[in-house]
Amino acid sequence: MVQLEQFWELVVDVWQTGIAGIDLGRIITAALILIGFLAIRKLFSRIVLKRVSRLAKRTHTTMDDEAVKMLERPMAFVPMVVGIYFAVAYLPLSGALALVADRLIRSLIVIVIFWILICLIEPFSALLHRLDKVLTTSMVEWLKKAIKAALVFIALATVLEIWGIRIAPIIAGLGLFGVAVALGAQDLFKNLISGLLILAERRFNLGDWIYVDGVVEGTVESIGFRSTLVRRFDKAPVFVPNSKLSDSSVTNFSGMTYRRIYWTIGVEYRTTIDQLRQIRDGIEAYLLGSEDFAHPPQVPTFVRIDRFNDSSIDIMVYCFTRTTEWGRWLAIKEELAYRIKELVESAGTAFAFPSQSIYVESLPPSERAEVFVPPGKPVAAG
């Protein structure tokens, strides 16, 4: 019996001593408090967001509805922070443990606040899109990235200050370090500045079809801080440094108002003047009568007998289609080719092809060829 009593006293002592002088009962109770808050965190976020969502639906804008959706994850983190707070408050902490726990809770609160702010950037960026005359879509994307980076930096600085780490000396030290880094990262800063110039000059936007001679041709998918992603027509991605796009000539096909067709049509030299006029007038009438083509004075349209080529009389066809879509443009150009062939054939002539004619004015006089007589046998004497 005495040994059992001693063992029980030992158990009670261990239970009361626990960890860092806190009895195990309080530690277990604090753990159960935290687990309870973790168990209801999804339910809490659903109840709160559901109520907020009802209020958002009453408004005329969809901006607040999108904001509610974006807040789902940070709101689910709030019960965890509250649970840690109540669990720590239940424990009789003192000294260094109390200081660490206080700093931990403060840090978590800072993380939640800035997490919410970062999530709200996306839905409220629609306000920036309304300034489409000043800010392009790419500039808005850059601004969103810059604001997110600034918020992350402020949050990190705040957490460091909570833990007693002064941020000012770190920034001063980074300034000297930045000079050394800048010397070795000139290309990075050059591409960054080039990207800003591209956005400021509005050379192209997301979704534009561009062509850079000797570099790439395709559709712009994103404009980053260092490079621009261009998707080629074979779906291969090409990451082009912004400095190349800034220093090179960029053709933006998406900026076309009309799309040009410039042909030279050669007919045979036996074509008469009346036939030439019939072909020329027929092509011009077709271009000016079709709604697929832009008409003067909006654009120049020319159908003219251009020149006498080596083996053909050339007719120049210079016009513009209203559409700039490549597929539709090909279809209109095909119909124009059919029409020109009909006009040439109906005029009674044909298309020329490269050929050469040789004219011989006189032939050399004909001379009788000598008859070759093979040597015979010698004749015997009589």
Legacy VTK file of the C-alpha trace (Angstrom):
# vtk DataFile Version 3.0
C-alpha trace
ASCII
DATASET POLYDATA
POINTS 382 float
0.000 0.000 0.000
2.772 2.378 0.848
4.345 1.876 -2.591
1.022 2.444 -4.334
0.562 5.684 -2.431
4.062 6.766 -3.401
3.379 5.889 -7.052
0.150 7.855 -7.006
1.924 10.837 -5.465
4.462 10.564 -8.290
1.702 10.547 -10.915
0.054 13.574 -9.323
3.394 15.392 -9.205
4.066 14.685 -12.886
0.522 15.766 -13.754
0.866 19.026 -11.818
4.429 19.741 -12.942
3.671 18.996 -16.576
5.665 21.071 -19.058
7.389 24.284 -17.948
5.489 24.148 -14.663
2.063 23.941 -16.321
0.029 20.894 -15.298
-0.936 18.460 -18.016
-4.648 19.018 -17.398
-4.408 22.628 -18.540
-2.256 21.669 -21.513
-4.753 19.009 -22.607
-7.651 21.415 -22.096
-5.873 24.080 -24.173
-5.246 21.517 -26.895
-8.951 20.567 -26.869
-9.876 24.258 -27.163
-7.641 24.605 -30.220
-8.995 21.391 -31.758
-12.545 22.621 -31.184
-11.898 25.857 -33.027
-10.191 23.953 -35.835
-13.237 21.690 -36.105
-15.633 24.610 -36.535
-13.434 26.732 -38.799
-15.125 25.562 -42.020
-18.547 25.940 -40.451
-17.629 29.406 -39.193
-16.357 30.548 -42.608
-19.454 29.194 -44.347
-21.846 30.928 -41.922
-20.026 34.262 -42.054
-19.443 34.208 -45.813
-23.014 33.091 -46.466
-24.374 36.051 -44.557
-21.952 38.458 -46.221
-22.788 36.932 -49.601
-26.485 37.677 -49.067
-25.645 41.312 -48.402
-23.404 41.445 -51.474
-26.141 40.111 -53.747
-28.342 43.063 -52.840
-25.906 45.454 -54.517
-25.869 46.206 -58.248
-22.171 45.425 -58.765
-20.519 41.998 -58.949
-17.290 43.273 -57.434
-18.342 42.497 -53.863
-19.573 39.034 -54.888
-16.128 38.199 -56.256
-14.538 39.618 -53.096
-16.607 37.266 -50.936
-15.390 34.276 -52.957
-11.772 35.373 -52.613
-12.118 35.717 -48.805
-13.074 32.076 -48.299
-9.554 30.815 -47.508
-8.400 33.628 -45.170
-11.737 33.534 -43.324
-11.223 29.809 -42.705
-7.903 30.712 -41.038
-9.525 33.148 -38.580
-10.950 30.448 -36.196
-7.478 28.925 -35.999
-6.008 32.237 -34.809
-8.870 32.698 -32.317
-8.382 29.142 -31.071
-4.668 29.729 -30.492
-5.486 32.934 -28.627
-7.962 31.250 -26.236
-5.701 28.227 -25.777
-2.739 30.439 -24.855
-4.937 32.622 -22.627
-6.079 29.506 -20.730
-2.487 28.486 -20.023
-0.767 30.279 -17.110
2.247 31.335 -19.146
4.880 33.681 -17.793
8.267 35.036 -18.708
9.743 34.095 -22.054
6.908 31.700 -22.946
4.303 34.428 -22.451
6.360 36.803 -24.649
6.761 34.202 -27.426
3.052 33.358 -27.324
2.071 37.046 -27.492
4.366 37.649 -30.476
3.067 34.533 -32.213
-0.569 35.643 -31.896
0.276 39.157 -33.076
2.140 37.726 -36.076
-0.806 35.509 -37.013
-3.178 38.479 -36.815
-0.896 40.468 -39.132
-0.776 37.542 -41.582
-4.587 37.285 -41.632
-5.041 41.030 -42.194
-2.594 41.234 -45.093
-3.843 37.949 -46.535
-7.306 39.477 -46.728
-5.924 42.658 -48.328
-4.000 40.673 -50.968
-7.109 38.628 -51.790
-9.135 41.810 -52.257
-6.728 43.172 -54.885
-8.050 40.889 -57.626
-11.765 41.767 -57.440
-11.171 45.481 -56.833
-8.735 45.679 -59.763
-11.860 46.142 -61.899
-11.733 49.782 -60.790
-8.371 50.092 -62.539
-9.726 48.459 -65.688
-12.225 51.290 -65.966
-9.311 53.606 -66.670
-8.739 51.851 -70.009
-7.880 55.150 -71.694
-4.938 55.612 -69.334
-4.038 52.095 -68.192
-3.861 49.084 -70.496
-4.638 45.533 -69.359
-0.928 44.781 -69.095
-0.313 47.876 -66.965
-3.143 46.836 -64.639
-1.553 43.390 -64.292
1.774 45.008 -63.434
0.127 47.277 -60.884
-1.581 44.312 -59.230
1.738 42.466 -58.987
3.464 45.562 -57.602
0.731 46.137 -54.981
0.867 42.488 -53.904
4.655 42.650 -53.595
4.377 45.864 -51.543
1.804 44.295 -49.192
3.962 41.199 -48.726
6.950 43.417 -47.922
4.957 45.477 -45.396
3.582 42.321 -43.777
7.073 40.826 -43.489
8.445 44.070 -42.028
5.591 44.205 -39.492
6.186 40.602 -38.378
9.912 41.278 -38.006
9.183 44.367 -35.908
6.887 42.277 -33.676
9.725 39.851 -33.022
12.070 42.709 -32.155
14.010 42.774 -35.421
14.530 46.334 -36.638
13.829 46.637 -40.338
15.615 49.968 -40.913
19.178 48.634 -40.472
18.290 45.693 -42.719
17.108 48.055 -45.463
20.284 50.124 -45.106
22.369 46.986 -45.426
20.368 45.869 -48.433
21.114 49.206 -50.071
24.841 48.454 -50.146
24.124 44.893 -51.152
21.787 46.139 -53.892
24.580 48.172 -55.500
26.682 45.034 -55.806
23.737 43.046 -57.134
22.818 45.778 -59.639
26.273 45.597 -61.201
25.779 41.893 -61.863
22.124 42.148 -62.846
22.220 44.841 -65.508
20.296 42.686 -67.965
17.534 42.154 -65.405
17.061 45.881 -64.833
17.350 46.583 -68.552
14.533 44.131 -69.252
12.486 45.618 -66.416
12.827 49.151 -67.791
12.135 47.863 -71.306
8.939 46.227 -70.053
7.812 49.535 -68.558
8.531 51.304 -71.854
6.528 48.683 -73.782
3.548 49.242 -71.506
3.891 53.021 -71.606
4.133 53.124 -75.413
1.326 50.552 -75.776
3.220 48.679 -78.472
0.980 45.665 -77.951
-1.478 44.226 -75.449
-2.427 40.764 -74.278
-3.911 38.704 -77.096
-2.306 40.755 -79.884
-0.705 39.062 -82.883
2.824 40.439 -83.253
5.823 39.793 -85.484
9.439 40.550 -84.569
11.803 40.007 -87.486
14.179 37.136 -86.754
12.767 36.595 -83.254
9.174 35.372 -83.081
5.673 35.629 -84.528
2.610 34.719 -82.478
0.086 35.833 -79.875
1.070 37.731 -76.712
-0.028 35.808 -73.602
1.678 37.714 -70.783
4.054 40.646 -70.249
6.286 39.942 -67.265
8.895 41.969 -65.399
11.758 40.351 -67.335
10.285 38.698 -70.431
7.158 38.483 -72.558
5.472 35.179 -73.326
4.536 34.869 -77.009
2.629 31.767 -78.119
3.562 30.766 -81.677
0.902 29.469 -84.052
2.193 25.924 -83.544
1.349 26.458 -79.823
5.012 26.523 -78.751
5.686 29.156 -76.038
8.538 31.602 -76.636
9.870 33.749 -73.782
11.331 36.900 -75.360
13.418 39.294 -73.217
11.723 42.672 -72.998
14.909 44.396 -74.165
14.628 42.662 -77.570
11.033 43.769 -77.955
11.967 47.310 -76.969
14.986 47.623 -79.287
13.530 45.785 -82.301
10.827 46.766 -84.767
7.568 45.101 -83.739
4.736 44.627 -86.235
1.378 44.465 -84.453
-1.011 42.792 -86.869
-3.863 43.131 -84.382
-3.606 46.892 -84.796
-4.573 46.722 -88.482
-7.750 48.538 -89.458
-7.866 46.737 -92.830
-5.900 43.906 -94.429
-4.147 44.385 -97.782
-4.178 42.294 -100.955
-1.458 43.210 -103.459
-1.259 41.067 -106.572
0.399 41.256 -109.994
-1.573 39.344 -112.649
0.168 38.571 -115.932
-1.773 37.948 -119.167
-0.454 36.899 -122.544
0.950 39.423 -125.048
-1.655 38.400 -127.602
-4.296 40.044 -125.344
-5.886 42.987 -127.148
-6.544 46.438 -125.694
-10.273 45.750 -125.485
-9.636 42.527 -123.615
-7.305 44.323 -121.192
-9.958 46.972 -120.523
-12.612 44.294 -120.017
-10.468 42.458 -117.443
-9.418 45.645 -115.642
-12.943 47.080 -115.481
-14.372 43.737 -114.345
-11.907 43.411 -111.442
-12.472 47.033 -110.368
-16.261 46.630 -110.496
-16.041 43.495 -108.372
-13.872 45.209 -105.715
-16.032 48.343 -105.520
-19.280 46.365 -105.474
-18.360 43.879 -102.746
-18.930 44.669 -99.058
-15.959 42.476 -98.165
-13.591 45.181 -99.419
-13.012 48.672 -98.060
-13.694 51.416 -100.608
-12.171 54.826 -101.343
-11.708 57.334 -99.774
-11.223 55.148 -96.678
-8.428 53.225 -98.380
-6.739 53.390 -101.800
-7.939 50.851 -104.362
-6.078 50.424 -107.660
-6.589 48.152 -110.654
-4.199 49.298 -113.379
-2.234 47.974 -116.342
1.134 48.134 -114.651
3.940 47.175 -117.033
5.154 45.094 -119.947
7.065 42.243 -118.403
9.424 39.808 -120.122
6.661 37.346 -120.981
3.432 39.017 -119.868
1.390 42.197 -119.619
1.040 42.825 -115.877
-2.123 44.080 -114.188
-1.707 45.437 -110.651
-4.497 44.716 -108.103
-4.146 46.730 -104.879
-7.022 46.644 -102.369
-7.948 46.159 -98.691
-10.432 43.835 -96.994
-12.620 45.063 -94.165
-11.775 42.092 -91.989
-8.363 41.612 -90.387
-9.069 38.054 -89.288
-6.633 35.785 -91.103
-9.086 32.952 -91.868
-11.781 35.281 -93.193
-9.158 37.206 -95.205
-8.015 33.973 -96.883
-11.618 33.162 -97.859
-12.143 36.642 -99.402
-8.845 36.410 -101.264
-9.868 32.996 -102.610
-13.151 34.388 -103.947
-11.238 37.221 -105.604
-8.957 34.682 -107.313
-11.990 32.793 -108.665
-13.471 36.035 -110.005
-10.254 37.107 -111.738
-9.887 33.731 -113.435
-13.499 33.954 -114.692
-12.878 37.457 -116.052
-9.687 36.460 -117.870
-11.316 33.402 -119.431
-14.511 35.276 -120.391
-12.397 37.934 -122.116
-11.012 35.237 -124.424
-7.407 35.421 -123.279
-5.211 33.498 -120.804
-2.659 33.934 -118.060
0.941 34.200 -119.114
3.728 31.996 -117.921
7.491 32.510 -118.178
8.609 31.687 -121.731
11.188 32.645 -124.323
10.823 32.991 -128.101
13.746 32.651 -130.535
13.472 34.483 -133.870
15.812 33.390 -136.688
16.112 35.947 -139.490
18.172 33.801 -141.900
19.775 30.409 -142.172
23.298 29.713 -143.521
23.393 28.639 -147.237
23.014 24.940 -147.776
26.118 23.183 -149.098
26.241 19.715 -150.620
28.038 17.331 -148.418
30.946 15.456 -149.828
30.352 11.792 -150.616
32.653 9.567 -148.729
34.046 6.841 -150.931
35.767 4.054 -149.108
39.083 2.959 -150.581
38.751 -0.080 -152.944
41.101 -2.906 -153.869
43.897 -2.151 -156.362
43.139 -3.179 -159.977
45.507 -5.916 -161.407
47.413 -5.254 -164.682
46.385 -7.269 -167.846
LINES 1 383
382 0 1 2 3 4 5 6 7 8 9 10 11 12 13 14 15 16 17 18 19 20 21 22 23 24 25 26 27 28 29 30 31 32 33 34 35 36 37 38 39 40 41 42 43 44 45 46 47 48 49 50 51 52 53 54 55 56 57 58 59 60 61 62 63 64 65 66 67 68 69 70 71 72 73 74 75 76 77 78 79 80 81 82 83 84 85 86 87 88 89 90 91 92 93 94 95 96 97 98 99 100 101 102 103 104 105 106 107 108 109 110 111 112 113 114 115 116 117 118 119 120 121 122 123 124 125 126 127 128 129 130 131 132 133 134 135 136 137 138 139 140 141 142 143 144 145 146 147 148 149 150 151 152 153 154 155 156 157 158 159 160 161 162 163 164 165 166 167 168 169 170 171 172 173 174 175 176 177 178 179 180 181 182 183 184 185 186 187 188 189 190 191 192 193 194 195 196 197 198 199 200 201 202 203 204 205 206 207 208 209 210 211 212 213 214 215 216 217 218 219 220 221 222 223 224 225 226 227 228 229 230 231 232 233 234 235 236 237 238 239 240 241 242 243 244 245 246 247 248 249 250 251 252 253 254 255 256 257 258 259 260 261 262 263 264 265 266 267 268 269 270 271 272 273 274 275 276 277 278 279 280 281 282 283 284 285 286 287 288 289 290 291 292 293 294 295 296 297 298 299 300 301 302 303 304 305 306 307 308 309 310 311 312 313 314 315 316 317 318 319 320 321 322 323 324 325 326 327 328 329 330 331 332 333 334 335 336 337 338 339 340 341 342 343 344 345 346 347 348 349 350 351 352 353 354 355 356 357 358 359 360 361 362 363 364 365 366 367 368 369 370 371 372 373 374 375 376 377 378 379 380 381
